[in-house]
Amino acid sequence: MHDTQVRIALRQELESRLLKRGNTVIFEEFAVKHGQARIDLAVIGESIHGYEIKGDMDSLKRLPGQARIYSTIFDRVTLVVGYRHAYKALQIVPVWWGVKLVQMDARGKIRFNAARLPSNNPWQDKISILRLLWKVEAIEFLNEIDGAVNYRNKSRNLIYERIAQMADIETIKTRVKQEIMKRTDWKSGVQRMLNGG
């Protein structure tokens, strides 16, 4: 089983379960921390839920770093892992991460078995969540909470810091979800984010 096969099957399962509810979007290769890492799937709806896939052909070498980064951002994270890596992976990821075991059945269909349900993330960081916003979105947010005076021409990091000083984490999470869900030009936005936009 390759990563791509697992991702397609996982996306299909998530779409059949979640998209009926409406007000939910799924992104593949979702960039975080301005491109420092990309989680395989991100589901944005009532919460921000990340899914990281480690198939049997993958290595776990990057998983500790990915776990640190994702744990500062997502409300919940689920590791989707093949049986080959399951034991070692469970020792790497935090206990609040969900774990889905993936295998291919005799007919070649990919199946997922929940080994551990995800719980709420106790480690989220305001600045890390705010880094999901494009600079223009962050300025607009700051303006609405009366903090944009003298900040319009500042770096995006200073803007994020100012918002973090003025808003609680729940307000930040709600705003970030709203902004991501209303984006229409996602691909060019990714380029803006990676290039300092």
Buried (B, 14 or more C-beta within 10 A) or exposed (E): BEBEBBBEBBBEBBEEEBBEEEEBBBBBEBBBBBEEBBBBBBBBBEBBBBBBBBBBEBEBEEBEEBBEBBBBBBBBBBBBBBEBBBEEBBEBBBEBBBBBBBBBEEEEEBEBEEEBEBEEBEEBBBBBBBBBBBBEBBBBBBEEEEBBEEBEEBEBBEBBBBBBEBBEEEBBBEBBBEBBEEBEEEEEBBEBBEEEB
